[in-house]
C-alpha cells in the first residue's frame, strides 16, 4: 500500500472500525489517507487527534461523502476525478443499521442505500482512478448468513423492515456484488475482497433501548471484538497481493 502519490480512501472513517483502519494505515506510513465522511467537522477533529497521537508522515485529508444521498456520492467522485487522484485502496467501510424505517431522498430504505446501493455506485464511479495493483475492500457482516436473497429486496426493506434482516440482506447483496466485481476486474489487476469484522464494540450495535443497551454494556461489550481487531481483516484484504474475491475475517 505504500505506493507514491496514491491515496487510500476510508469511508465511515469516524466510526470505530474506520478509525482503526486509519490508525493502522498511518502506522504503515502510507502516503495519504482520505477520510470520507458525512460529518466533515468530526472527521477533521479526528484527523487532528490522530496527528497528535501517532508519529507518522501520512497525510490525512477529509472529503464530504453522504451515502444516503446519491447526489453526494456523485459529487464526491467528481471531486476526486477533478483532483486527478490515484487510488491505492478503497475501503468501503461505512455502514448503518437503523432501528426503524427511514427512506432516503432517493427512495431507498436507508440501510439498504448506505450499505449496498450507494457503496456499489461509489465504487463504480471511482474505478477510473484505479489501476493495476489497486484494491477495493468491502466491509461485510456475519448477519448475511441469517437472510436469503430476494428479488423484491427494495420493497421488502421498506414494507417489511426488520432491523437485522434488512441489514443482513444489504450486506449479502454487497458481498455478492464484491464477488462479481472481483471477477470483472481481475483482467485489470485490481483486487476486490471483503472483510468480515465479526461482532465489534461499536455504535452500530446500540439498540436504542436504554435497558437493553445498559445490559449489553455490562455483559456483552466486554467479550466482543475491539475495533482494532475488527479492522484486521480489512488491512489483510488490502495487503494480500494474491487474493481477490475472498472474505477476510477480523
WOPERA-V639276 format. One record per pair of residues at least 12 apart in sequence whose ideal C-beta (glycine too) atoms are under 8 Angstrom apart, sorted by sequence separation. I is the first residue (numbers start at 1). GAP is how many residues later the second one is. D is the distance in whole Angstrom. If there is no record, write none. Layout:
# WOPERA-V639276
i->I gap->GAP d->D
i->I gap->GAP d->D
This chain:
# WOPERA-V639276
i->10 gap->12 d->6
i->35 gap->12 d->6
i->64 gap->12 d->7
i->98 gap->12 d->6
i->157 gap->12 d->7
i->236 gap->12 d->5
i->22 gap->13 d->7
i->47 gap->13 d->4
i->63 gap->13 d->6
i->98 gap->13 d->6
i->123 gap->13 d->6
i->156 gap->13 d->7
i->157 gap->13 d->8
i->179 gap->13 d->8
i->47 gap->14 d->8
i->96 gap->14 d->6
i->97 gap->14 d->6
i->178 gap->14 d->5
i->233 gap->14 d->8
i->234 gap->14 d->7
i->10 gap->15 d->8
i->47 gap->15 d->6
i->96 gap->15 d->5
i->178 gap->15 d->7
i->233 gap->15 d->4
i->63 gap->16 d->7
i->95 gap->16 d->8
i->153 gap->16 d->6
i->178 gap->16 d->5
i->232 gap->16 d->8
i->233 gap->16 d->5
i->234 gap->16 d->8
i->8 gap->17 d->6
i->18 gap->17 d->8
i->63 gap->17 d->8
i->233 gap->17 d->4
i->44 gap->18 d->5
i->96 gap->18 d->5
i->146 gap->18 d->7
i->147 gap->18 d->5
i->232 gap->18 d->5
i->43 gap->19 d->4
i->95 gap->19 d->6
i->96 gap->19 d->7
i->119 gap->19 d->7
i->146 gap->19 d->7
i->150 gap->19 d->7
i->175 gap->19 d->6
i->231 gap->19 d->7
i->13 gap->20 d->8
i->94 gap->20 d->7
i->95 gap->20 d->5
i->149 gap->20 d->8
i->153 gap->20 d->7
i->174 gap->20 d->8
i->201 gap->20 d->5
i->230 gap->20 d->4
i->14 gap->21 d->7
i->143 gap->21 d->6
i->147 gap->21 d->4
i->229 gap->21 d->5
i->8 gap->22 d->5
i->13 gap->22 d->4
i->40 gap->22 d->5
i->146 gap->22 d->5
i->147 gap->22 d->5
i->10 gap->23 d->6
i->13 gap->23 d->7
i->14 gap->23 d->5
i->40 gap->23 d->7
i->145 gap->23 d->8
i->149 gap->23 d->7
i->201 gap->23 d->5
i->1 gap->24 d->7
i->7 gap->24 d->7
i->8 gap->24 d->7
i->9 gap->24 d->8
i->10 gap->24 d->7
i->12 gap->24 d->8
i->13 gap->24 d->6
i->22 gap->24 d->8
i->26 gap->24 d->6
i->40 gap->24 d->5
i->143 gap->24 d->6
i->144 gap->24 d->5
i->149 gap->24 d->8
i->200 gap->24 d->6
i->201 gap->24 d->7
i->6 gap->25 d->6
i->7 gap->25 d->5
i->8 gap->25 d->5
i->9 gap->25 d->5
i->10 gap->25 d->6
i->11 gap->25 d->5
i->12 gap->25 d->7
i->14 gap->25 d->7
i->33 gap->25 d->6
i->35 gap->25 d->7
i->37 gap->25 d->7
i->94 gap->25 d->7
i->143 gap->25 d->3
i->144 gap->25 d->8
i->147 gap->25 d->6
i->199 gap->25 d->5
i->200 gap->25 d->5
i->201 gap->25 d->6
i->202 gap->25 d->6
i->225 gap->25 d->6
i->2 gap->26 d->7
i->5 gap->26 d->7
i->6 gap->26 d->8
i->7 gap->26 d->7
i->8 gap->26 d->7
i->10 gap->26 d->7
i->11 gap->26 d->7
i->32 gap->26 d->7
i->33 gap->26 d->7
i->35 gap->26 d->7
i->36 gap->26 d->8
i->37 gap->26 d->8
i->38 gap->26 d->7
i->141 gap->26 d->7
i->198 gap->26 d->8
i->199 gap->26 d->6
i->200 gap->26 d->7
i->201 gap->26 d->7
i->1 gap->27 d->6
i->2 gap->27 d->6
i->4 gap->27 d->6
i->7 gap->27 d->5
i->9 gap->27 d->5
i->19 gap->27 d->6
i->23 gap->27 d->6
i->27 gap->27 d->7
i->29 gap->27 d->6
i->31 gap->27 d->7
i->32 gap->27 d->4
i->33 gap->27 d->6
i->34 gap->27 d->5
i->35 gap->27 d->5
i->36 gap->27 d->5
i->37 gap->27 d->7
i->38 gap->27 d->7
i->67 gap->27 d->6
i->92 gap->27 d->5
i->141 gap->27 d->7
i->144 gap->27 d->5
i->149 gap->27 d->8
i->198 gap->27 d->5
i->200 gap->27 d->6
i->2 gap->28 d->6
i->3 gap->28 d->7
i->14 gap->28 d->5
i->22 gap->28 d->7
i->26 gap->28 d->5
i->29 gap->28 d->6
i->30 gap->28 d->6
i->31 gap->28 d->7
i->32 gap->28 d->8
i->33 gap->28 d->7
i->34 gap->28 d->7
i->35 gap->28 d->7
i->36 gap->28 d->8
i->37 gap->28 d->6
i->38 gap->28 d->4
i->143 gap->28 d->6
i->144 gap->28 d->4
i->197 gap->28 d->7
i->202 gap->28 d->8
i->1 gap->29 d->5
i->2 gap->29 d->7
i->14 gap->29 d->6
i->27 gap->29 d->7
i->29 gap->29 d->6
i->32 gap->29 d->6
i->34 gap->29 d->6
i->36 gap->29 d->4
i->38 gap->29 d->8
i->65 gap->29 d->8
i->200 gap->29 d->8
i->13 gap->30 d->6
i->26 gap->30 d->4
i->38 gap->30 d->8
i->92 gap->30 d->7
i->141 gap->30 d->4
i->200 gap->30 d->4
i->19 gap->31 d->8
i->23 gap->31 d->6
i->92 gap->31 d->6
i->140 gap->31 d->5
i->144 gap->31 d->6
i->198 gap->31 d->8
i->14 gap->32 d->5
i->26 gap->32 d->4
i->197 gap->32 d->8
i->198 gap->32 d->6
i->13 gap->33 d->7
i->25 gap->33 d->7
i->90 gap->33 d->7
i->197 gap->33 d->3
i->26 gap->34 d->8
i->140 gap->34 d->6
i->197 gap->34 d->7
i->69 gap->35 d->7
i->140 gap->35 d->5
i->68 gap->36 d->5
i->69 gap->36 d->6
i->70 gap->36 d->5
i->90 gap->36 d->6
i->138 gap->36 d->6
i->197 gap->36 d->6
i->68 gap->37 d->8
i->69 gap->37 d->7
i->138 gap->37 d->7
i->196 gap->37 d->6
i->197 gap->37 d->7
i->22 gap->38 d->7
i->68 gap->38 d->8
i->140 gap->38 d->7
i->195 gap->38 d->4
i->87 gap->39 d->6
i->138 gap->39 d->8
i->195 gap->39 d->4
i->36 gap->40 d->7
i->90 gap->40 d->7
i->138 gap->40 d->5
i->112 gap->41 d->7
i->195 gap->41 d->8
i->68 gap->42 d->6
i->87 gap->42 d->5
i->112 gap->42 d->7
i->136 gap->42 d->8
i->195 gap->42 d->5
i->70 gap->43 d->8
i->86 gap->43 d->6
i->87 gap->43 d->5
i->194 gap->43 d->7
i->85 gap->44 d->6
i->86 gap->44 d->8
i->90 gap->44 d->8
i->92 gap->44 d->7
i->93 gap->44 d->8
i->95 gap->44 d->6
i->193 gap->44 d->4
i->68 gap->45 d->6
i->73 gap->45 d->5
i->77 gap->45 d->7
i->86 gap->45 d->7
i->88 gap->45 d->8
i->89 gap->45 d->7
i->90 gap->45 d->8
i->92 gap->45 d->7
i->109 gap->45 d->8
i->112 gap->45 d->5
i->136 gap->45 d->7
i->193 gap->45 d->8
i->67 gap->46 d->7
i->68 gap->46 d->6
i->76 gap->46 d->7
i->80 gap->46 d->6
i->88 gap->46 d->6
i->89 gap->46 d->5
i->90 gap->46 d->5
i->91 gap->46 d->5
i->92 gap->46 d->5
i->93 gap->46 d->5
i->95 gap->46 d->8
i->108 gap->46 d->7
i->111 gap->46 d->7
i->67 gap->47 d->4
i->70 gap->47 d->8
i->74 gap->47 d->8
i->81 gap->47 d->7
i->87 gap->47 d->6
i->88 gap->47 d->7
i->89 gap->47 d->7
i->90 gap->47 d->7
i->92 gap->47 d->6
i->193 gap->47 d->8
i->70 gap->48 d->6
i->73 gap->48 d->5
i->77 gap->48 d->4
i->81 gap->48 d->7
i->89 gap->48 d->6
i->91 gap->48 d->8
i->109 gap->48 d->4
i->69 gap->49 d->8
i->73 gap->49 d->5
i->77 gap->49 d->6
i->80 gap->49 d->6
i->108 gap->49 d->8
i->109 gap->49 d->5
i->136 gap->49 d->8
i->191 gap->49 d->8
i->68 gap->50 d->7
i->191 gap->50 d->8
i->193 gap->50 d->6
i->200 gap->50 d->7
i->34 gap->51 d->8
i->67 gap->51 d->4
i->70 gap->51 d->6
i->74 gap->51 d->7
i->193 gap->51 d->6
i->196 gap->51 d->6
i->198 gap->51 d->7
i->67 gap->52 d->7
i->73 gap->52 d->7
i->109 gap->52 d->6
i->115 gap->52 d->7
i->191 gap->52 d->7
i->192 gap->52 d->6
i->193 gap->52 d->7
i->194 gap->52 d->7
i->195 gap->52 d->7
i->196 gap->52 d->7
i->197 gap->52 d->8
i->198 gap->52 d->5
i->191 gap->53 d->4
i->192 gap->53 d->7
i->193 gap->53 d->5
i->194 gap->53 d->5
i->195 gap->53 d->5
i->196 gap->53 d->5
i->197 gap->53 d->4
i->7 gap->54 d->8
i->11 gap->54 d->6
i->112 gap->54 d->7
i->116 gap->54 d->5
i->120 gap->54 d->7
i->136 gap->54 d->7
i->138 gap->54 d->8
i->140 gap->54 d->4
i->142 gap->54 d->6
i->193 gap->54 d->7
i->194 gap->54 d->7
i->195 gap->54 d->8
i->196 gap->54 d->7
i->67 gap->55 d->7
i->103 gap->55 d->7
i->111 gap->55 d->5
i->115 gap->55 d->4
i->116 gap->55 d->8
i->119 gap->55 d->6
i->135 gap->55 d->7
i->136 gap->55 d->7
i->137 gap->55 d->8
i->138 gap->55 d->8
i->139 gap->55 d->7
i->140 gap->55 d->7
i->141 gap->55 d->7
i->193 gap->55 d->6
i->195 gap->55 d->7
i->11 gap->56 d->7
i->111 gap->56 d->5
i->114 gap->56 d->8
i->115 gap->56 d->6
i->132 gap->56 d->6
i->133 gap->56 d->6
i->134 gap->56 d->5
i->135 gap->56 d->4
i->136 gap->56 d->5
i->137 gap->56 d->6
i->138 gap->56 d->5
i->139 gap->56 d->5
i->140 gap->56 d->5
i->141 gap->56 d->8
i->142 gap->56 d->6
i->37 gap->57 d->8
i->65 gap->57 d->8
i->101 gap->57 d->7
i->109 gap->57 d->6
i->112 gap->57 d->8
i->116 gap->57 d->5
i->120 gap->57 d->5
i->131 gap->57 d->8
i->132 gap->57 d->3
i->133 gap->57 d->8
i->134 gap->57 d->8
i->135 gap->57 d->7
i->136 gap->57 d->8
i->137 gap->57 d->7
i->138 gap->57 d->7
i->139 gap->57 d->8
i->142 gap->57 d->7
i->30 gap->58 d->7
i->36 gap->58 d->8
i->112 gap->58 d->5
i->116 gap->58 d->5
i->123 gap->58 d->7
i->127 gap->58 d->8
i->131 gap->58 d->8
i->132 gap->58 d->7
i->135 gap->58 d->7
i->137 gap->58 d->6
i->139 gap->58 d->7
i->186 gap->58 d->6
i->111 gap->59 d->5
i->115 gap->59 d->6
i->131 gap->59 d->8
i->185 gap->59 d->8
i->101 gap->60 d->5
i->130 gap->60 d->5
i->100 gap->61 d->7
i->116 gap->61 d->7
i->182 gap->62 d->5
i->183 gap->62 d->7
i->127 gap->63 d->8
i->182 gap->63 d->4
i->99 gap->64 d->6
i->98 gap->65 d->7
i->97 gap->66 d->6
i->179 gap->66 d->5
i->97 gap->67 d->8
i->178 gap->67 d->8
i->21 gap->70 d->6
i->97 gap->70 d->4
i->21 gap->72 d->6
i->95 gap->72 d->8
i->175 gap->72 d->7
i->18 gap->73 d->8
i->18 gap->75 d->5
i->17 gap->76 d->6
i->18 gap->76 d->7
i->95 gap->76 d->8
i->7 gap->78 d->5
i->9 gap->78 d->6
i->15 gap->78 d->7
i->7 gap->79 d->7
i->8 gap->79 d->8
i->15 gap->79 d->7
i->6 gap->80 d->5
i->7 gap->80 d->6
i->8 gap->80 d->5
i->9 gap->80 d->7
i->11 gap->80 d->7
i->13 gap->80 d->7
i->5 gap->81 d->6
i->6 gap->81 d->7
i->7 gap->81 d->6
i->8 gap->81 d->5
i->9 gap->81 d->5
i->10 gap->81 d->5
i->11 gap->81 d->6
i->12 gap->81 d->5
i->6 gap->82 d->4
i->8 gap->82 d->8
i->9 gap->82 d->7
i->11 gap->82 d->5
i->12 gap->82 d->3
i->92 gap->82 d->8
i->8 gap->83 d->7
i->10 gap->83 d->6
i->11 gap->83 d->4
i->12 gap->83 d->7
i->3 gap->85 d->5
i->1 gap->87 d->6
i->1 gap->88 d->6
i->139 gap->95 d->6
i->137 gap->97 d->5
i->137 gap->100 d->5
i->137 gap->101 d->5
i->135 gap->102 d->7
i->135 gap->103 d->5
i->97 gap->107 d->5
i->140 gap->107 d->7
i->11 gap->108 d->8
i->96 gap->108 d->7
i->97 gap->108 d->8
i->99 gap->108 d->7
i->133 gap->108 d->8
i->95 gap->109 d->7
i->99 gap->109 d->5
i->11 gap->111 d->7
i->9 gap->117 d->8
i->17 gap->122 d->7
i->6 gap->128 d->8
i->3 gap->130 d->7
i->93 gap->141 d->7
i->91 gap->143 d->6
i->91 gap->147 d->7
i->89 gap->149 d->5
i->17 gap->180 d->6
i->17 gap->183 d->6
i->16 gap->184 d->6
i->16 gap->185 d->7
i->17 gap->185 d->6
i->16 gap->186 d->4
i->15 gap->187 d->6
i->16 gap->187 d->7
i->15 gap->188 d->7
i->15 gap->189 d->7
i->24 gap->204 d->8
i->23 gap->205 d->8
i->20 gap->206 d->8
i->20 gap->207 d->4
i->24 gap->207 d->6
i->19 gap->208 d->7
i->20 gap->208 d->5
i->17 gap->210 d->5
i->20 gap->210 d->7
i->21 gap->210 d->5
i->25 gap->210 d->8
i->16 gap->211 d->4
i->20 gap->211 d->4
i->24 gap->211 d->5
i->15 gap->212 d->8
i->17 gap->213 d->5
i->21 gap->213 d->6
i->16 gap->214 d->7
i->17 gap->214 d->5
i->21 gap->214 d->7
i->17 gap->217 d->7
i->8 gap->230 d->8
i->1 gap->237 d->6
i->1 gap->238 d->7
